[in-house]
Amino acid sequence: MTFNWVFSGDDNPAMQRTCIDLEYSLRPRIMRFLLSRLDVDTDFSMFYFDVDVDKKWVSISEKTPQEYMLKISSDFDQTINGSSFTSVA
């Protein structure tokens, strides 16, 4: 899976650290979510996520194949963009 980091301002060391911390928090949670909805044999490198650091919001990127988007989009926001995302930032 690939994260696309979206934020305003400079890519300074503090922002880089924030992105690293968010990735460590988000990656296992998103992976558990995907595994609960897809086969273990799924190619998870095909999943792309846009992470808006300023708004504290994760969305499924349009780079993700449509067939996967359809399988996970219905409850992605509810599951991933819960209160635990904001507690990391």
Contacts in CASP RR format, 6 or more apart in sequence:
PFRMAT RR
TARGET T0000
AUTHOR 0000-0000-0000
METHOD contacts of the structure
MODEL  1
MTFNWVFSGDDNPAMQRTCIDLEYSLRPRIMRFLLSRLDVDTDFSMFYFD
VDVDKKWVSISEKTPQEYMLKISSDFDQTINGSSFTSVA
1 27 0 8 1.000
1 30 0 8 1.000
1 31 0 8 1.000
1 34 0 8 1.000
1 44 0 8 1.000
1 45 0 8 1.000
1 47 0 8 1.000
1 48 0 8 1.000
1 49 0 8 1.000
2 45 0 8 1.000
2 47 0 8 1.000
2 48 0 8 1.000
2 49 0 8 1.000
2 63 0 8 1.000
3 19 0 8 1.000
3 23 0 8 1.000
3 26 0 8 1.000
3 48 0 8 1.000
3 49 0 8 1.000
3 50 0 8 1.000
3 51 0 8 1.000
4 48 0 8 1.000
4 49 0 8 1.000
4 50 0 8 1.000
4 51 0 8 1.000
4 61 0 8 1.000
5 19 0 8 1.000
5 51 0 8 1.000
5 53 0 8 1.000
6 50 0 8 1.000
6 51 0 8 1.000
6 52 0 8 1.000
6 53 0 8 1.000
6 54 0 8 1.000
7 15 0 8 1.000
7 19 0 8 1.000
7 52 0 8 1.000
7 53 0 8 1.000
7 54 0 8 1.000
8 54 0 8 1.000
9 15 0 8 1.000
15 53 0 8 1.000
18 53 0 8 1.000
18 89 0 8 1.000
19 51 0 8 1.000
19 53 0 8 1.000
21 88 0 8 1.000
21 89 0 8 1.000
22 51 0 8 1.000
22 53 0 8 1.000
22 85 0 8 1.000
22 88 0 8 1.000
22 89 0 8 1.000
25 84 0 8 1.000
25 85 0 8 1.000
25 88 0 8 1.000
26 49 0 8 1.000
26 51 0 8 1.000
26 58 0 8 1.000
26 80 0 8 1.000
26 85 0 8 1.000
26 88 0 8 1.000
29 80 0 8 1.000
29 84 0 8 1.000
30 47 0 8 1.000
30 49 0 8 1.000
30 58 0 8 1.000
30 80 0 8 1.000
31 44 0 8 1.000
33 72 0 8 1.000
33 76 0 8 1.000
33 79 0 8 1.000
33 80 0 8 1.000
34 42 0 8 1.000
34 44 0 8 1.000
34 47 0 8 1.000
34 72 0 8 1.000
37 71 0 8 1.000
37 72 0 8 1.000
38 68 0 8 1.000
38 71 0 8 1.000
38 72 0 8 1.000
42 68 0 8 1.000
46 64 0 8 1.000
46 65 0 8 1.000
46 68 0 8 1.000
47 60 0 8 1.000
47 64 0 8 1.000
47 68 0 8 1.000
48 60 0 8 1.000
48 61 0 8 1.000
48 62 0 8 1.000
48 63 0 8 1.000
48 64 0 8 1.000
49 58 0 8 1.000
49 59 0 8 1.000
49 60 0 8 1.000
49 61 0 8 1.000
49 64 0 8 1.000
50 58 0 8 1.000
50 59 0 8 1.000
50 60 0 8 1.000
50 61 0 8 1.000
51 57 0 8 1.000
51 58 0 8 1.000
52 58 0 8 1.000
52 59 0 8 1.000
53 89 0 8 1.000
56 81 0 8 1.000
56 85 0 8 1.000
56 86 0 8 1.000
56 89 0 8 1.000
57 81 0 8 1.000
57 85 0 8 1.000
58 80 0 8 1.000
58 81 0 8 1.000
58 85 0 8 1.000
59 77 0 8 1.000
60 69 0 8 1.000
60 72 0 8 1.000
60 73 0 8 1.000
60 76 0 8 1.000
END
